[in-house]
């Protein structure tokens, strides 16, 4: 199981992290493809099904959004 926390990054966060001694490790690019059901949209129910490709790694994810 994976737990992920997402938050909007404040302006200037990279400079503040560097000033605190953090080192940039690199950049990751994801390609997300989302799927839905015809006639019964998952998004309306607060659910998401996607295929995420990151380099040569591909995973299928299902999420139930907390706001629903």
QUITA-V839200 format. One line per field, one symbol per residue. burial: # if it has 24 or more other C-alpha atoms within 12 Angstrom, else .. Layout:
BEGIN
burial=???
END
This chain:
BEGIN
burial=...............................................#....................
END
